[in-house]
């Protein structure tokens, strides 16, 4: 993770501790603003709103259209792309406004997130509350946030290509992966301010490895879900647990070379996401059970994080099945994406709380 935990001096004053906790609250707020970006991004994809804004205007785009003339101009631009001609040939300006506002809100929330991050960084770097070198590290993540904005436009532009009605799944997954990276980095940094010194926990070294592994599995499952969303693979087989009456449906390896099936074959992409989600859920439950067995040894933060992991993985898996059976109902699909990042947060919190865990000493 991006920042090493430096021990704060025992002589730290109450005011300095309060400033540190305020900085932690700011970073938690930013991390969950990033979570909101992921949720809004999923909603724009599910409603087909992501291609409604044809211009990348980081400054002038702050303001929405303020006149009917401007609405007409933007709608005329939208009518030049394949999505309009192939999916919405009869759309009027009123319907266009409906999809425009969601994409505008997504971009506006991204700008606001950046301002809160940079403004808070400047404030706490000046007034204190950040560890030595932490401000420089956070500035690096701010730079990645700017790159994320450019990647977002790179993704959207792929939907303007001839015969394209949606963005490239590869660019979508890249955009999603960067968002997850930023969320994890900022959230981990906030945890480090709340708990700067690792609490030594003898005999929990294996549990620490399990929490790390589950965090990685959760992240991989979310990325696999990005390919499922990008290919609209959730619309292919809407039964569970079997797919067309089989555990593995026919046509899994139809594309050549074989690796293309992992990211381009709708059948394989949905099957892989199901399989990875199931493995991840079992791994999380096994980790929670292991923690429960040694609960008397664990700090309160670790017990709370593990409890959240167990509850969230059940919610997340249930939402995934419900989304599939509903043929990707938008409210269920949006909730499924939102809860996936919360599950990742709980896995990160559990891992952070056990970073001082040690194995059993044998004589």
N, C-alpha and C positions, 0 to 999 in steps of 0.2 A: 504494500500500500504506500501512498505517496509521501507520508511524513513519518519520520521516526518519533517515538514518544520521548521527549526530553523531560527529565525530572525537574519539577518546579522546586525552588528552594523552600525549606521548612519555614523560613522567615517571611514568606510571601504574606502580604497584608490582606486584610479582609476586603479592602477596596480592589486590590489586584485580582483576588479570586472572583469578585463580582464581575470585573471587567472580562475575565476569561469566560465566565458563564454567559455573559452577554454575547461574546463572540461566538460561543457554541450555539446559542439560540439563533443568531444570524445565519450560521452555516446550516443548521437544521432547516430553517425557513427556505434558504436557497435550494437545498436538496429536494424539498418537497414541492418547490416551484418547478424544478426539473421534472419531478414526478408528474406534475400537472401538465407539463409540455408533452410527456409521453402519452398521457391520457387524451389530451386534445388532438395530438397527432393521429392516434388510433381512430378517434371519432371522425376526423377529416377523411381518412382512408375509407372507413366503413360507409360514409355517406357520399363518397365520390366528390368531395368538396375541394380536394387538394390542388386541382388544376384550375380552379376558378380565378386565380389571380395570375395574370400572364406576365407581370413585371416584377423584377427584383429591385425594389427601391428602399434600401435600408433607412434612409432619412425621410424622404417625402412620403413613403408608405406608412408612416406613423399615423397619419390622418386618413380616415375612411373617405369615400366619395361624399362630397358636400353639395352636389347639384345633380339634377337629372341629366344634364349634359355630360357630366363625368361618368354617371352610371351607364349612359348610352355608349360612351367611348370604351369603357371596360368590357361591356357586354359584346360590343363589336369585335374586340380582340378575342374574347372567348369563342366566338362563333367561327374563328379561323382554325381552331384545332380539331383533330379527329374526334375527341370525346364528344364534342357538341354534335358533329355531323352523324356519328354512329350511334350515340346513346340518347341524345337530347335534341333531336332536330326540331321539335315543336316548342322548345322552352321559350318563355317570354322573360322580360326584364324582372318581373316580380319573382319568378322561380329562381332566376339567376341570383337575385339578392339573397335568397335563402341559403344557397351553398357558399356564396361569397363571404357572408358574415362569419361562418365557422372558421374558414381559412384565415380571415383577417384576425380573428380572436387568437388563433394559434400563433400567428406571427407577432401580434402585439404582446402576448404573454411571454414570448421568447425575448423580445426587446426589454420588457419590464424585468425579467429574470436577470438579464445581463446588467441592467442598471443597478438592481439591488445588490448583485454580487460585487460589481466594481465600486459602487458607492460605499458599501460596508467594508470592503478591503481597504480603501483609502482611509476611512474613519478609524478602523482598528489598528492599522499600521501606524497611524499618527498618535492615537491615544493609548495604545497598548492593548494587551489581551491575546496577542498572537506570539507563539514561540519563535525563538531565533531561527531565521530561515524560512519560517512557515509562510510569511507574506510573499516571498519570492516564489515559493512553490505554488501558492494559490494564484499568483499572477500567471504562471504557466498554464494552469487550468482555465483561467479566463481567456487566454489566447486560444486554447483548444475550443472554447465555447464560440469564439468568432469563426473558427474553422468549421464548426458544426453548422453555423448559419449558412456558410457558403456551400457545404455539402447538402444542406436542405434544398437550396436552389438547384444544385446539380441534380438532385433526385427529381425535383419537380420538372425540370427541363426535359427529362427523359420521357415524360408523358406528352410532350408536344411533337414527338417524332411521327412520321407518316404511319397511318394504320395503328397507332397506339392510343389506347383509351385509359391507360393507367401507367404508373411509374414503374421503372425497372425494379424487379425484386432485389437485385444485387445492390442497387443504390439505396433502396429502402432499408435493407439489413445494415448497410454501412451507417446510415443515418441513425438507426435504432441503436447500433452497437456503441457509437460515440455518445449517445445520450445516456446509455447505461454506464459507460465509463465515467462520465462526468458526475452522474448521480452517486456512484460508488465512491469516487474520490472525495467529493464534498461531504458526504454522509460520514465516511470514515474519519475525515479530519475533524468533524464536529464531535464525534465520539471521543477522539483523542483529547479534546479540550475538556470534556466532562470528566474523563478518567485518564489523566496524563500518565499515571504510574500503573504499570501492569501488576495486578494482584497475583501473588504466587499461589498456585493451587496444585498441591502434590497429588500425583496419581491420575491426573486428567489429561495427560499428554495425548493419549489415543482419541479422546473426545475432541480435543483441539483439532486434530487432523481430520476428524469426521466433519466438524463444522466447516473447515476450509473446503473439503471436498464437496459438501452439499452446496455451498455458495457458488462454486464453479459450475456444478450441475444445473443449478437454477438459472445462472446466466446463459449457459449453453441452450437450455430449453427455451428461454425467451427468444434467443437468436433464431432457433429453429422455428419458433412461432412466427418470426418475421418472414421467413420464406413461405410458410403456410399462408400467411395473410397476403403476401405479395403475389402469389400464384392463385389466390382464391381457392386453395386446396380444400378448405373447410366445406365447400359446396359439393364435393365429389362423392363422399360416402358418409351418409348421415345416420349411421347405426353404430351401436356400441355394445359389447367390445369387438364384435366381428365386423369385417369390411366385406360386403357382398357375400356374407356367409362363410368367410374364411379369415383365419388369423392374419395371413399375409395375402393380399389380393393379387390376382394375375396382373402381369404387366409391370412388376416392380422394377425390373432391370431392362426395360425396353430400349432406353437411350444408350448410345455409344459415343465416346467411351463411357465406361460404367460410372465414373465419378459424376457425370452430368446428372444422373438420376437423383443425387442427393440434393440438388438445388433447382432442377428444372422439370423433373417428372412429378406431376401432381399426385399420382398414386404413392410414389416413394416418399415424397415430402410429407404427406399426411401421415403415412405409417410411421415414419421416423419420429415425427413430433409426438405421436401417441406413445411410441415405445420409450422415447427419452423422458416424456412427462411421467410415465409410470415408474421408470427406474428412479427418477428424481424424487417422486413422492415416497417410494419405499425407502430410499436413502435418508430422506428427512425424518421419516417416522422411526427408522432404526437409530438415527442420531438422537432424537428426542428420548427414545426409550433408554439409550445408554446414559444420557444425562439424568433421567429420572432415577436410575439405579444408584447413582452416586450424588443424588441431590443434596444430601447433607454436607458434602464437601465443597459444593459450588457456591460462589458469591451470588447475591440476590439478582444482580444484573444478568448473570448467565442463566439462572433459572427462569427469569422473566422472558428473556430472548428465546430460549428453547421452547417455552410454552407458546409464545406467539408463532414460532415456526410450525409447531404441530397443528395449531388451529388454522393458520393461513394456508398450509399445504392442502388440508382437507377442503377448505373453501375454494381454493384455486383449481383443484382437480375436479370438484363438483361443477364449477362454472365452465370448465373446459368441456366436460361431457354435455352439460346443458346447452352450451353454445353449438356444439356439433349436432345434437338431436333437434335443435330448433332451426337448423339450416342457417346458422350464423345470424340469429336475431341481434340487431344492433345493440340494445341495452345489455344483453348478456355478453356479447363479444367485447364491448367497452369495459365492462366490469372485470372480465377475465384478464384483459391487458393491465388494468389498473392494479388488480390484486397481485399480479406477477411481480411487479416492482416492490410492493410491500413485502412479499415473501423474500425477495432478495435483500431488502433492508433488514429483516429479522435475522437472516443468515449472517449478514455482515456484523450485526450487533452481537450475535452469539460468538462469532469468531473473535471479535475485538475483546469481548469480556474474558476470553480464555487465553489471551496471548501470553499470559504468565504461567500457563499450565505446564506441569512437568510430569514425566513418566515416573513409574514406581521405581524407587532405588532398591537394587538387589545387592545383598551383602555376599 
